[in-house]
Amino acid sequence: MFDDDRSGLPVHELVGRLDAADPVALLICTVHLTGDLELLRPRWRPELVIGVPEGGYTAEVRAEILRACRAALERVGDGWERRRPGYDMMRRIVEWAMGPSYAAYVPLLTDGLCFRPEDDPGRPRWHRSAVAAGRELRVAVIGAGASGLLLAHRLRQAGVAVTVLERRQDVGGTWYANDYPGCRVDLESQVYRFSGYPGRWTDHYSTQPAVLDYLRAFAKDNGLYEDIRFGSEVLSSRWDTARAQWVLQVRTADGVHEVLADVQVSAVGQLSRPRLPRVPGLGTFSGPFFHSAEWGHSVDLAG
Ligand SMILES: Cc1cc2nc3c(=O)[nH]c(=O)nc-3n(C[C@H](O)[C@H](O)[C@H](O)COP(=O)(O)OP(=O)(O)OC[C@H]3O[C@@H](n4cnc5c(N)ncnc54)[C@H](O)[C@@H]3O)c2cc1C
């Protein structure tokens, strides 16, 4: 709720809009803002089942929840602090909403939340200068999709030199390649952002251009473009014992070159090579056909 541009909404304005709120999300946000764990009452435990909207509350219970949240928010006024909930608060919320079996997800869920630019729970807790000050270390990351970008960013934060090799001409991976009409995420947009880099989502289920913009902005704001070699396809790699380094064969527009690295990490994705199904007769079909990951934008599908 507060992990976007509306994070500055004054509480009196928020309170004026409560009637439209999902009572489960509202309760959880109110607990987070006010720190009032008493709101997690057994009577208000939601029924979180697909097909049961808004916690499955009766109208009477819903009204009760709205009243309690309004009162709690008015008590705290605009004095709430934008801070991440601690593990303990998250555990209480998660166990109340989903049951004790979900307690194992608390660190993951908590670390995924960030409300201020300085919130970056995934930042490495070590730095190369502290663990191997005099040693040069270069990591080759293959692929500049979501995985490669995050890995490169975390390594840079730890003071490790990175070269990202990407065969395409921009970042984004599958979110760069798949631009078919209507392409969007099938999990909530919130799940699609890195901890430490808030998303500015306008849709609950973001479109492909929005996800790609987010990944590009992440790369730009964190200076990753300077470490990425585009148009560079890794053909093979081998460990060179004499040099104690990986030797990667990389094809670019100018030919095949060697790139050396102390460590190599594959972030090539599992969906980055489109494969057409073997449809009998495809070889003799004379009309246009294409994979959704290589959409034929010039083909007029009207009619
Ligand atoms: C339409 C669509 C919807 C999706 N929805 C979801 C969703 O809702 N939730 C979810 O979790 N996942 C979803 N996915 C899966 C998605 O693939 C992942 O979420 C994620 O984007 C994968 O990122 P990645 O960096 O691991 O791989 P990729 O995005 O595939 O990136 C790999 C990169 O490696 C590069 N590469 C590959 N081989 C080489 C090589 N030899 N040399 C140099 N570069 C190379 C590729 O060009 C690519 O840029 C969806 C995918 C699509 C296409």
The ligand as a Tripos MOL2 file, in Angstrom:
@<TRIPOS>MOLECULE
LIG
   53    58     1     0     0
SMALL
NO_CHARGES

@<TRIPOS>ATOM
      1 C1          5.1030  -13.1870  -20.5190 C.3       1 LIG1
      2 C2          5.8530  -13.7100  -19.3350 C.ar      1 LIG1
      3 C3          5.2460  -13.7080  -18.1060 C.ar      1 LIG1
      4 C4          5.9540  -14.1650  -17.0000 C.ar      1 LIG1
      5 N1          5.3610  -14.0820  -15.8000 N.ar      1 LIG1
      6 C5          6.0460  -14.4320  -14.7060 C.ar      1 LIG1
      7 C6          5.4830  -14.2240  -13.4300 C.ar      1 LIG1
      8 O1          4.3820  -13.6930  -13.2870 O.2       1 LIG1
      9 N2          6.2120  -14.6210  -12.3670 N.ar      1 LIG1
     10 C7          7.4580  -15.1760  -12.5090 C.ar      1 LIG1
     11 O2          8.0960  -15.4750  -11.5230 O.2       1 LIG1
     12 N3          7.9950  -15.3620  -13.7120 N.ar      1 LIG1
     13 C8          7.3420  -15.0060  -14.8080 C.ar      1 LIG1
     14 N4          7.9130  -15.1550  -16.0250 N.ar      1 LIG1
     15 C9          9.2170  -15.8390  -16.1100 C.3       1 LIG1
     16 C10        10.3930  -14.8790  -16.3040 C.3       1 LIG1
     17 O3         11.1740  -15.5080  -17.2440 O.3       1 LIG1
     18 C11        11.1500  -14.6640  -15.0100 C.3       1 LIG1
     19 O4         10.3080  -14.0680  -14.0910 O.3       1 LIG1
     20 C12        12.3840  -13.7620  -15.1030 C.3       1 LIG1
     21 O5         12.1370  -12.5960  -15.8490 O.3       1 LIG1
     22 C13        13.5490  -14.5300  -15.6210 C.3       1 LIG1
     23 O6         14.6970  -13.7090  -15.5110 O.3       1 LIG1
     24 P1         16.1180  -14.2920  -15.7840 P.3       1 LIG1
     25 O7         17.0700  -13.1460  -15.6670 O.co2     1 LIG1
     26 O8         16.3590  -15.4730  -14.9170 O.co2     1 LIG1
     27 O9         16.0730  -14.8450  -17.2680 O.3       1 LIG1
     28 P2         15.7720  -14.0980  -18.6360 P.3       1 LIG1
     29 O10        14.8130  -12.9960  -18.4700 O.co2     1 LIG1
     30 O11        15.4490  -15.1500  -19.6260 O.co2     1 LIG1
     31 O12        17.1730  -13.4320  -19.0060 O.3       1 LIG1
     32 C14        18.2310  -14.2220  -19.4870 C.3       1 LIG1
     33 C15        19.1260  -13.3250  -20.3240 C.3       1 LIG1
     34 O13        20.2730  -14.0770  -20.6910 O.3       1 LIG1
     35 C16        20.5940  -13.7780  -22.0170 C.3       1 LIG1
     36 N5         21.3520  -14.9170  -22.5540 N.ar      1 LIG1
     37 C17        20.9380  -16.1990  -22.7030 C.ar      1 LIG1
     38 N6         21.9170  -16.9690  -23.1920 N.ar      1 LIG1
     39 C18        22.9790  -16.1410  -23.3780 C.ar      1 LIG1
     40 C19        24.3000  -16.3410  -23.8590 C.ar      1 LIG1
     41 N7         24.7340  -17.5510  -24.2440 N.pl3     1 LIG1
     42 N8         25.1350  -15.2750  -23.9400 N.ar      1 LIG1
     43 C20        24.7320  -14.0430  -23.5430 C.ar      1 LIG1
     44 N9         23.4820  -13.8030  -23.0840 N.ar      1 LIG1
     45 C21        22.6270  -14.8390  -22.9880 C.ar      1 LIG1
     46 C22        19.2550  -13.5970  -22.7130 C.3       1 LIG1
     47 O14        19.3710  -12.8400  -23.9040 O.3       1 LIG1
     48 C23        18.4660  -12.8750  -21.6140 C.3       1 LIG1
     49 O15        18.5780  -11.4630  -21.7450 O.3       1 LIG1
     50 C24         7.2590  -14.6890  -17.1360 C.ar      1 LIG1
     51 C25         7.8350  -14.6970  -18.4040 C.ar      1 LIG1
     52 C26         7.1570  -14.2060  -19.4800 C.ar      1 LIG1
     53 C27         7.8200  -14.2310  -20.8010 C.3       1 LIG1
@<TRIPOS>BOND
     1     1     2 1
     2     2     3 ar
     3     2    52 ar
     4     3     4 ar
     5     4     5 ar
     6     4    50 ar
     7     5     6 ar
     8     6     7 ar
     9     6    13 1
    10     7     8 2
    11     7     9 ar
    12     9    10 ar
    13    10    11 2
    14    10    12 ar
    15    12    13 ar
    16    13    14 ar
    17    14    15 1
    18    14    50 ar
    19    15    16 1
    20    16    17 1
    21    16    18 1
    22    18    19 1
    23    18    20 1
    24    20    21 1
    25    20    22 1
    26    22    23 1
    27    23    24 1
    28    24    25 2
    29    24    26 1
    30    24    27 1
    31    27    28 1
    32    28    29 2
    33    28    30 1
    34    28    31 1
    35    31    32 1
    36    32    33 1
    37    33    34 1
    38    33    48 1
    39    34    35 1
    40    35    36 1
    41    35    46 1
    42    36    37 ar
    43    36    45 ar
    44    37    38 ar
    45    38    39 ar
    46    39    40 ar
    47    39    45 ar
    48    40    41 1
    49    40    42 ar
    50    42    43 ar
    51    43    44 ar
    52    44    45 ar
    53    46    47 1
    54    46    48 1
    55    48    49 1
    56    50    51 ar
    57    51    52 ar
    58    52    53 1
@<TRIPOS>SUBSTRUCTURE
     1 LIG1         1 GROUP 0 **** ****
